Amino acid sequence: MSEECPCCVCGYWFSPQAMIPLNVLDLHKDIRRRTVCGSLKDKFLCKGCHSKCRRCKKVITYQQRRQYDGLCMPCSPSRKT
């Protein structure tokens, strides 16, 4: 088995040291459906595809940051899932 794993957003393969684990519960359900590959059990983002929540610094995608004012879903005051 290869020691590389794919990014759940861009699909490129990277070494495990270059990947950041992603908790999909921090993303809005529409963002998860449209941008994150749902067929993988463990979800990772490469350093080029990740962003961080402005408030709690959790790892989120750029799409989540753009659409939800830089916040993950637990930190978003008005837009709960």
MDTraj code that builds the backbone (N, CA, C; nanometers):
import mdtraj as md
import numpy as np

residues = "MET SER GLU GLU CYS PRO CYS CYS VAL CYS GLY TYR TRP PHE SER PRO GLN ALA MET ILE PRO LEU ASN VAL LEU ASP LEU HIS LYS ASP ILE ARG ARG ARG THR VAL CYS GLY SER LEU LYS ASP LYS PHE LEU CYS LYS GLY CYS HIS SER LYS CYS ARG ARG CYS LYS LYS VAL ILE THR TYR GLN GLN ARG ARG GLN TYR ASP GLY LEU CYS MET PRO CYS SER PRO SER ARG LYS THR".split()
xyz = np.array([
    [0.0834, -0.1185, 0.0000],
    [0.0000, 0.0000, 0.0000],
    [0.0873, 0.1241, 0.0000],
    [0.0463, 0.2247, -0.0709],
    [0.1207, 0.3490, -0.0805],
    [0.1164, 0.4247, 0.0517],
    [0.2235, 0.4983, 0.0801],
    [0.2277, 0.5779, 0.2024],
    [0.1732, 0.7176, 0.1793],
    [0.1146, 0.7426, 0.0646],
    [0.0557, 0.8726, 0.0361],
    [-0.0952, 0.8656, 0.0556],
    [-0.1565, 0.9810, 0.0787],
    [-0.3014, 0.9851, 0.0894],
    [-0.3537, 1.1063, 0.0125],
    [-0.4789, 1.0985, -0.0366],
    [-0.5316, 1.2071, -0.1194],
    [-0.5944, 1.3190, -0.0368],
    [-0.5892, 1.4377, -0.0915],
    [-0.6605, 1.5521, -0.0352],
    [-0.8080, 1.5351, -0.0714],
    [-0.8978, 1.5601, 0.0212],
    [-1.0406, 1.5418, -0.0027],
    [-1.1032, 1.6528, -0.0861],
    [-1.0291, 1.7593, -0.1137],
    [-1.0833, 1.8686, -0.1941],
    [-1.0233, 1.8670, -0.3343],
    [-0.8905, 1.8721, -0.3450],
    [-0.8289, 1.8804, -0.4780],
    [-0.8010, 1.7435, -0.5396],
    [-0.7900, 1.6395, -0.4583],
    [-0.7690, 1.5048, -0.5093],
    [-0.6244, 1.4670, -0.5335],
    [-0.5307, 1.5591, -0.5148],
    [-0.3892, 1.5265, -0.5328],
    [-0.3385, 1.4461, -0.4144],
    [-0.2378, 1.3645, -0.4399],
    [-0.1823, 1.2770, -0.3368],
    [-0.0585, 1.3416, -0.2755],
    [-0.0483, 1.3351, -0.1440],
    [0.0634, 1.3929, -0.0699],
    [0.1093, 1.2948, 0.0365],
    [0.2273, 1.3219, 0.0929],
    [0.2754, 1.2394, 0.2040],
    [0.1913, 1.2701, 0.3279],
    [0.1814, 1.1778, 0.4218],
    [0.1009, 1.2010, 0.5422],
    [0.1469, 1.3227, 0.6236],
    [0.2745, 1.3581, 0.6160],
    [0.3244, 1.4736, 0.6896],
    [0.2714, 1.6050, 0.6322],
    [0.2329, 1.6066, 0.5060],
    [0.1835, 1.7277, 0.4405],
    [0.0321, 1.7411, 0.4513],
    [-0.0341, 1.6465, 0.5164],
    [-0.1795, 1.6472, 0.5253],
    [-0.2270, 1.6922, 0.6633],
    [-0.3455, 1.7540, 0.6661],
    [-0.4057, 1.8021, 0.7896],
    [-0.5414, 1.7329, 0.8041],
    [-0.5689, 1.6673, 0.9191],
    [-0.6980, 1.5991, 0.9357],
    [-0.8144, 1.6982, 0.9362],
    [-0.9268, 1.6545, 0.8803],
    [-1.0457, 1.7385, 0.8687],
    [-1.1611, 1.6729, 0.9423],
    [-1.2287, 1.7498, 1.0260],
    [-1.3521, 1.7054, 1.0898],
    [-1.4666, 1.7635, 1.0079],
    [-1.5411, 1.6802, 0.9383],
    [-1.6458, 1.7286, 0.8488],
    [-1.7631, 1.7906, 0.9235],
    [-1.7759, 1.7676, 1.0524],
    [-1.8837, 1.8279, 1.1288],
    [-1.8641, 1.9777, 1.1476],
    [-1.7438, 2.0270, 1.1201],
    [-1.7172, 2.1707, 1.1280],
    [-1.7602, 2.2441, 1.0018],
    [-1.8020, 2.1686, 0.8992],
    [-1.8431, 2.2271, 0.7727],
    [-1.9945, 2.2218, 0.7575],
    [-2.0501, 2.3163, 0.6860],
    [-2.1932, 2.3148, 0.6562],
    [-2.2230, 2.1949, 0.5664],
    [-2.3421, 2.1392, 0.5785],
    [-2.3753, 2.0179, 0.5027],
    [-2.3689, 2.0396, 0.3516],
    [-2.4021, 2.1583, 0.3029],
    [-2.3919, 2.1848, 0.1597],
    [-2.2465, 2.1920, 0.1144],
    [-2.1585, 2.2473, 0.1966],
    [-2.0152, 2.2521, 0.1661],
    [-1.9601, 2.1098, 0.1621],
    [-1.9999, 2.0282, 0.2572],
    [-1.9552, 1.8876, 0.2582],
    [-1.9995, 1.8164, 0.1321],
    [-2.1223, 1.8378, 0.0922],
    [-2.1773, 1.7681, -0.0242],
    [-2.1111, 1.8116, -0.1543],
    [-2.0821, 1.9409, -0.1672],
    [-2.0306, 1.9934, -0.2935],
    [-1.8792, 1.9880, -0.3085],
    [-1.8035, 2.0000, -0.1994],
    [-1.6589, 2.0149, -0.2156],
    [-1.5743, 1.9034, -0.1575],
    [-1.6254, 1.8271, -0.0623],
    [-1.5438, 1.7251, 0.0038],
    [-1.5806, 1.5873, -0.0500],
    [-1.4789, 1.5093, -0.0845],
    [-1.5009, 1.3730, -0.1332],
    [-1.5582, 1.2895, -0.0196],
    [-1.6775, 1.2382, -0.0380],
    [-1.7454, 1.1655, 0.0684],
    [-1.7147, 1.0180, 0.0745],
    [-1.6399, 0.9650, -0.0208],
    [-1.6163, 0.8211, -0.0233],
    [-1.4985, 0.7775, 0.0638],
    [-1.4224, 0.8705, 0.1151],
    [-1.3080, 0.8358, 0.1985],
    [-1.3471, 0.8332, 0.3455],
    [-1.2988, 0.7333, 0.4172],
    [-1.3311, 0.7211, 0.5594],
    [-1.2621, 0.8310, 0.6397],
    [-1.1306, 0.8419, 0.6267],
    [-1.0542, 0.9461, 0.6943],
    [-1.0348, 1.0610, 0.5968],
    [-1.0685, 1.1783, 0.6394],
    [-1.0622, 1.2942, 0.5503],
    [-0.9440, 1.3833, 0.5891],
    [-0.8667, 1.4215, 0.4871],
    [-0.7496, 1.5064, 0.5060],
    [-0.7497, 1.6172, 0.4025],
    [-0.6883, 1.7292, 0.4385],
    [-0.6704, 1.8403, 0.3455],
    [-0.5222, 1.8664, 0.3291],
    [-0.4832, 1.9039, 0.2074],
    [-0.3447, 1.9437, 0.1862],
    [-0.3283, 2.0874, 0.2348],
    [-0.2067, 2.1319, 0.2439],
    [-0.1805, 2.2666, 0.2946],
    [-0.2320, 2.3736, 0.2011],
    [-0.2534, 2.3411, 0.0745],
    [-0.3064, 2.4382, -0.0201],
    [-0.4579, 2.4507, -0.0166],
    [-0.5269, 2.3538, 0.0382],
    [-0.6739, 2.3545, 0.0378],
    [-0.7359, 2.3871, 0.1729],
    [-0.6580, 2.4009, 0.2759],
    [-0.7169, 2.4247, 0.4074],
    [-0.7152, 2.5721, 0.4454],
    [-0.8008, 2.6052, 0.5366],
    [-0.8074, 2.7373, 0.5968],
    [-0.8403, 2.7141, 0.7435],
    [-0.8450, 2.8195, 0.8219],
    [-0.8764, 2.8041, 0.9634],
    [-0.9878, 2.8987, 1.0028],
    [-1.0681, 2.8551, 1.0973],
    [-1.1760, 2.9367, 1.1521],
    [-1.1156, 3.0592, 1.2206],
    [-1.1761, 3.1754, 1.1993],
    [-1.1243, 3.2991, 1.2597],
    [-1.1337, 3.2968, 1.4119],
    [-1.2334, 3.2287, 1.4661],
    [-1.2564, 3.2318, 1.6099],
    [-1.1826, 3.1196, 1.6848],
    [-1.2023, 2.9956, 1.6452],
    [-1.1477, 2.8836, 1.7227],
    [-1.0260, 2.8163, 1.6589],
    [-0.9906, 2.8551, 1.5364],
    [-0.8737, 2.8037, 1.4633],
    [-0.8857, 2.6576, 1.4216],
    [-1.0083, 2.6039, 1.4122],
    [-1.0268, 2.4689, 1.3590],
    [-1.0009, 2.4701, 1.2096],
    [-0.9642, 2.3556, 1.1546],
    [-0.9380, 2.3433, 1.0114],
    [-1.0708, 2.3375, 0.9369],
    [-1.0858, 2.4249, 0.8364],
    [-1.2028, 2.4267, 0.7492],
    [-1.1542, 2.4433, 0.6055],
    [-1.2445, 2.4334, 0.5108],
    [-1.2083, 2.4541, 0.3707],
    [-1.2229, 2.6022, 0.3355],
    [-1.1621, 2.6436, 0.2248],
    [-1.1742, 2.7824, 0.1803],
    [-1.3182, 2.8176, 0.1462],
    [-1.3907, 2.7220, 0.0904],
    [-1.5320, 2.7464, 0.0555],
    [-1.6126, 2.7786, 0.1810],
    [-1.5894, 2.7063, 0.2886],
    [-1.6574, 2.7338, 0.4161],
    [-1.6195, 2.8732, 0.4660],
    [-1.4941, 2.9063, 0.4552],
    [-1.4490, 3.0376, 0.5025],
    [-1.5125, 3.1516, 0.4225],
    [-1.5218, 3.1365, 0.2918],
    [-1.5816, 3.2409, 0.2069],
    [-1.7301, 3.2585, 0.2335],
    [-1.8026, 3.1498, 0.2457],
    [-1.9484, 3.1592, 0.2562],
    [-1.9995, 3.1857, 0.3968],
    [-1.9200, 3.1576, 0.4982],
    [-1.9667, 3.1707, 0.6362],
    [-1.8787, 3.2655, 0.7174],
    [-1.8334, 3.3722, 0.6537],
    [-1.7605, 3.4802, 0.7214],
    [-1.6381, 3.4330, 0.7980],
    [-1.5714, 3.3303, 0.7479],
    [-1.4490, 3.2817, 0.8104],
    [-1.4699, 3.1953, 0.9319],
    [-1.5917, 3.1459, 0.9540],
    [-1.6228, 3.0686, 1.0744],
    [-1.6626, 2.9253, 1.0409],
    [-1.6287, 2.8341, 1.1321],
    [-1.6769, 2.6974, 1.1203],
    [-1.8222, 2.6951, 1.1686],
    [-1.8923, 2.5863, 1.1510],
    [-2.0332, 2.5812, 1.1873],
    [-2.0567, 2.5945, 1.3379],
    [-1.9774, 2.5335, 1.4264],
    [-2.0015, 2.5559, 1.5698],
    [-1.9829, 2.7020, 1.6129],
    [-1.8995, 2.7774, 1.5442],
    [-1.8757, 2.9187, 1.5787],
    [-1.9702, 3.0133, 1.5068],
    [-2.0409, 2.9683, 1.4073],
    [-2.1288, 3.0537, 1.3296],
    [-2.2550, 3.0845, 1.4098],
    [-2.2816, 3.2110, 1.4413],
    [-2.3935, 3.2445, 1.5296],
    [-2.5320, 3.2282, 1.4675],
    [-2.5454, 3.2585, 1.3394],
    [-2.6791, 3.2599, 1.2808],
    [-2.7077, 3.1445, 1.1875],
    [-2.6071, 3.0739, 1.1436],
    [-2.6277, 2.9680, 1.0432],
    [-2.5911, 2.8333, 1.1012],
    [-2.6809, 2.7719, 1.1690],
    [-2.6597, 2.6390, 1.2249],
    [-2.7135, 2.5339, 1.1291],
    [-2.6541, 2.4126, 1.1361],
    [-2.7017, 2.3048, 1.0500],
    [-2.8227, 2.2383, 1.1110],
])
top = md.Topology()
chain = top.add_chain()
for i, resn in enumerate(residues, 1):
    res = top.add_residue(resn, chain, resSeq=i)
    for name in ("N", "CA", "C"):
        top.add_atom(name, md.element.get_by_symbol(name[0]), res)
traj = md.Trajectory(xyz[None], top)
